[in-house]
Amino acid sequence: MADQRVRRQITLRAAQLMYERVETEYFTAKRKAARELGLDPKYRPRDLPSNREIRDEIQKLAEMYEGEKRKETLRDMRVEALRLMRKLAAFEPRLIGSVWTGHVRK
């Protein structure tokens, strides 16, 4: 199943599943996408798209569907994180996750 078109289809479907919050785990989304495309159990794990490929597609979907609102949401989340980090300064908090990377969606 090393066909790049099939890999791309799995990537797009898995990203859609995760963007819509039908699935929350990359591996589960990949398997479900492969199954929906009629490829299960014919695929090999190395034939499936990487988490990064799916994450990049999720971000494209978020940009397409949310537009400028997405940037406003990220800014608001970062401002709130900064406010909380200042309150917790004695504990030397660190920002991690999607607010740090900018990979947010509604």
C-alpha positions in Angstrom: 0.0 0.0 0.0 2.9 2.4 -0.5 0.9 4.4 -3.0 1.3 8.1 -2.1 -2.2 8.9 -3.2 -3.6 6.5 -0.7 -1.3 7.8 2.0 -2.5 11.3 1.2 -6.2 10.2 1.5 -5.5 8.6 4.9 -3.7 11.8 6.0 -6.7 14.0 4.9 -9.3 11.7 6.5 -7.4 11.3 9.8 -6.9 15.0 10.0 -10.6 15.6 9.4 -11.4 13.1 12.2 -9.2 14.8 14.6 -10.2 18.3 13.6 -13.8 17.4 14.2 -12.8 15.7 17.5 -14.2 12.4 16.4 -10.8 11.0 17.4 -8.2 12.4 19.7 -5.3 10.0 19.1 -3.2 10.0 16.0 -2.8 6.3 15.7 -6.6 5.7 16.2 -7.4 8.3 13.6 -5.0 6.7 11.1 -6.4 3.3 11.6 -10.0 4.5 11.4 -9.2 6.5 8.2 -7.5 3.4 6.6 -10.5 1.3 7.6 -13.0 3.8 6.1 -11.0 3.7 2.9 -11.2 0.0 2.8 -7.5 -0.6 3.5 -7.7 -2.3 6.9 -5.9 -4.6 7.6 -3.8 -4.5 4.4 -1.7 -1.5 5.5 1.7 -1.7 7.3 2.3 0.8 10.1 5.2 2.3 8.1 2.8 3.0 5.2 0.6 5.2 7.4 1.2 9.0 7.5 3.3 10.4 10.3 1.7 12.4 13.2 3.4 15.5 11.8 1.7 15.0 8.4 -1.7 14.8 10.1 -1.0 17.7 12.4 0.0 19.9 9.4 -3.3 19.0 7.7 -5.3 19.7 10.9 -3.7 23.2 10.9 -4.6 23.7 7.2 -8.2 22.8 8.1 -8.2 25.1 11.1 -6.9 28.0 8.9 -9.4 27.3 6.2 -12.5 27.0 8.5 -11.5 29.5 11.2 -9.4 32.1 9.4 -8.5 35.2 11.4 -10.6 34.0 14.4 -8.0 31.3 14.9 -5.2 33.8 15.3 -7.3 35.9 17.7 -8.0 32.7 19.7 -4.3 31.9 19.9 -3.5 35.4 21.1 -6.2 35.3 23.7 -4.9 31.9 25.0 -1.3 33.2 25.2 -2.4 36.3 27.0 -4.3 34.2 29.5 -1.4 31.8 29.9 0.9 34.7 30.6 -1.5 36.1 33.2 -1.5 32.7 35.0 2.2 32.2 34.7 2.8 35.6 36.3 0.6 34.5 39.2 2.5 31.3 39.5 6.0 32.9 39.0 7.3 31.5 42.3 6.9 28.0 40.8 8.8 28.9 37.6 6.0 27.7 35.2 6.7 26.9 31.5 4.4 27.1 28.6 4.0 23.9 26.7 1.6 22.3 24.3 -0.5 23.8 21.6 -0.6 27.3 23.0 3.2 27.3 22.8 3.4 25.7 19.3 0.5 27.6 17.9 -1.2 24.5 16.8 -4.7 25.4 18.0 -8.2 24.8 16.7 -11.6 25.7 17.9 
